[in-house]
Amino acid sequence: MPSEYDIWMRRLCDEADDYIASPEELQALLDYVNGRTTADEAAIKYTETVVKSTDHELVYIWALLHDLTKEFPQTHEDIIRLLKAIQNLPPIEHNGEVMSWTDLPYFHFNLREYTDGVRHAALWDQYPDATRHFVNTSAFIARANHCHLIDLGATRGLVLCSEAFETDHGDPKEKQTALLLAAAQYLLLSGPEMYQESETDEYAGPLLKERREAVAISRWTFWQQRLGEMANKGMMDEDARAVAKQAMDKMVQVAAGTG
């Protein structure tokens, strides 16, 4: 019986006849997420096309992982294990150059571009699942940042928290909810790193600056207050308020050194 991953992958390929991932990469990833191979085995199979073919661009293998983590948050830890296994693979020669997998070449650039597209779709409500995909992608980056797999997560989180808590977006409830839910993923999954980032004034938004003109307040405390205000103003549904409450509880734990 096909798994939900098999069904999703088939639909993905049907909707895009020229999908950029190779059949071997698709199968290697399916075998892994369906539990038929280990992370080490999948790493070898998943990168075989790149190793054997100079025509297959590296960015292609990352795009498939982004699509999967955007759709299925339950795969995030497995994909992080796969990426760590890929980092341990021996160097290869690609397009005439010796390339190490250690830094996951092109992964960060590809993820940054991908995330920008998902964020834009969510904030402008371009399709029904846009907000869910934005939240899931943010959760993956936050989790990857917390385990030190990538180095762009903390900055992404800081910018997103500034946008969610330190900027007035007016009436659009959907836009504010999307930003809050995405920012909450960083607070929940990468709390200690975000606490450290909050000690800087980088990317400070207008609402934070305005509050500090009246009272001395830490950025972390300001975010906590804004979370409470937004959750209590009826700006979001019950599920979103529950996420906001979880994030506030996590922030208390992190500040106390227990989160």
Secondary structure, 3 states (H helix, E strand, C coil): CCCHHHHHHHHHHHHCCCCCCCHHHHHHHHHHHCCCCCHHHHHHHHCHHHHHCCCCCHHHHHHHHHHHHHHCHHHHHHHHHHHHHHHCCCCEEECCEEECCCCCCCHHHHHHHHHHHHHHHHHCCCCCCHHHHHHHHHHHHHHHHHCCCCCCHHHHHHHHHHHHHCCCCCCCHHHHHHHHHHHHHHHHHCHHHHHHHCCCCCCCCHHHHHHHHHCCCCHHHHHHHHHHHHHHCCCCCHHHHHHHHHHHHHHHHHHCCCC
